[in-house]
Amino acid sequence: DIEFDCYMALVREGRMNSYEVFKSLKNSGIDNGSRTRIYDALKSLQKKGFVKQNDKRITPQRTEHLFTPMRLEEAMEPTINFVNSKTHQKFDEQFDFL
Protein backbone atom coordinates (compact mmCIF):
# COMPACT_ATOMS: atom_id res chain seq x y z
CA ASP A 1 0.00 0.00 0.00
CA ILE A 2 1.44 3.34 -1.03
CA GLU A 3 0.36 5.14 2.17
CA PHE A 4 2.01 2.50 4.32
CA ASP A 5 5.23 2.72 2.31
CA CYS A 6 5.29 6.52 2.63
CA TYR A 7 4.61 6.40 6.37
CA MET A 8 7.30 3.80 6.97
CA ALA A 9 9.81 5.84 4.94
CA LEU A 10 9.11 8.81 7.22
CA VAL A 11 9.48 6.64 10.32
CA ARG A 12 12.83 5.32 9.06
CA GLU A 13 14.27 8.58 7.77
CA GLY A 14 12.60 11.26 9.89
CA ARG A 15 11.51 14.66 8.58
CA MET A 16 11.48 14.84 4.81
CA ASN A 17 9.79 16.75 2.06
CA SER A 18 7.60 15.00 -0.51
CA TYR A 19 10.40 14.64 -3.05
CA GLU A 20 12.70 13.09 -0.44
CA VAL A 21 9.99 10.55 0.42
CA PHE A 22 9.74 9.73 -3.28
CA LYS A 23 13.53 9.32 -3.56
CA SER A 24 13.70 7.22 -0.39
CA LEU A 25 11.10 4.81 -1.74
CA LYS A 26 12.87 4.59 -5.09
CA ASN A 27 16.22 3.94 -3.40
CA SER A 28 14.63 1.22 -1.25
CA GLY A 29 13.44 -0.55 -4.39
CA ILE A 30 9.80 0.31 -3.75
CA ASP A 31 8.24 1.53 -6.97
CA ASN A 32 4.96 3.30 -6.28
CA GLY A 33 4.78 5.07 -9.58
CA SER A 34 4.83 8.80 -10.04
CA ARG A 35 5.64 11.58 -7.62
CA THR A 36 2.02 12.67 -7.93
CA ARG A 37 0.87 9.39 -6.36
CA ILE A 38 3.34 9.92 -3.50
CA TYR A 39 2.10 13.49 -2.96
CA ASP A 40 -1.52 12.29 -2.93
CA ALA A 41 -0.68 9.54 -0.44
CA LEU A 42 1.08 12.02 1.85
CA LYS A 43 -1.91 14.38 1.69
CA SER A 44 -4.19 11.49 2.61
CA LEU A 45 -1.94 10.54 5.53
CA GLN A 46 -2.02 14.15 6.70
CA LYS A 47 -5.83 14.24 6.62
CA LYS A 48 -5.94 11.02 8.65
CA GLY A 49 -3.52 12.42 11.24
CA PHE A 50 -0.64 10.04 10.54
CA VAL A 51 1.74 12.79 9.39
CA LYS A 52 2.12 16.49 10.01
CA GLN A 53 3.52 19.09 7.63
CA ASN A 54 5.56 22.04 8.89
CA ASP A 55 6.73 24.32 6.11
CA LYS A 56 7.69 21.79 3.42
CA ARG A 57 8.84 19.08 5.83
CA ILE A 58 6.61 16.16 6.74
CA THR A 59 7.00 14.24 9.99
CA PRO A 60 5.33 11.02 11.10
CA GLN A 61 3.01 11.35 14.07
CA ARG A 62 2.58 8.97 16.95
CA THR A 63 -0.53 6.92 16.31
CA GLU A 64 -1.64 5.85 19.78
CA HIS A 65 -4.32 8.56 19.77
CA LEU A 66 -5.91 6.99 16.69
CA PHE A 67 -6.82 3.76 18.48
CA THR A 68 -9.09 3.23 21.44
CA PRO A 69 -7.40 1.22 24.17
CA MET A 70 -9.14 -2.08 24.78
CA ARG A 71 -8.67 -4.66 27.48
CA LEU A 72 -7.83 -8.19 26.38
CA GLU A 73 -11.09 -9.48 27.87
CA GLU A 74 -13.10 -7.04 25.75
CA ALA A 75 -11.19 -7.97 22.61
CA MET A 76 -11.69 -11.69 23.24
CA GLU A 77 -15.33 -11.46 24.33
CA PRO A 78 -16.89 -12.38 20.94
CA THR A 79 -14.64 -15.43 20.65
CA ILE A 80 -15.29 -16.51 24.24
CA ASN A 81 -19.05 -16.13 23.78
CA PHE A 82 -18.95 -18.17 20.58
CA VAL A 83 -16.95 -20.99 22.19
CA ASN A 84 -19.20 -21.00 25.25
CA SER A 85 -22.35 -21.19 23.15
CA LYS A 86 -20.95 -24.04 21.05
CA THR A 87 -19.82 -25.89 24.18
CA HIS A 88 -23.26 -25.57 25.76
CA GLN A 89 -24.91 -26.64 22.52
CA LYS A 90 -22.73 -29.78 22.28
CA PHE A 91 -23.31 -30.57 25.97
CA ASP A 92 -27.08 -30.23 25.54
CA GLU A 93 -27.01 -32.47 22.44
CA GLN A 94 -25.04 -35.17 24.26
CA PHE A 95 -27.32 -35.25 27.28
CA ASP A 96 -30.60 -34.61 25.47
CA PHE A 97 -31.82 -38.12 26.25
CA LEU A 98 -32.13 -37.31 29.97
Sequence and secondary structure as in RCSB ss.txt:
>XXXX:A:sequence
DIEFDCYMALVREGRMNSYEVFKSLKNSGIDNGSRTRIYDALKSLQKKGFVKQNDKRITPQRTEHLFTPMRLEEA
MEPTINFVNSKTHQKFDEQFDFL
>XXXX:A:secstr
 HHHHHHHHHHHH SB HHHHHHHHHHTT     HHHHHHHHHHHHHHTSEEEETTEEEE   GGGS    HHHH
HHHHHHHHHHHHHHHHHHHTTT 
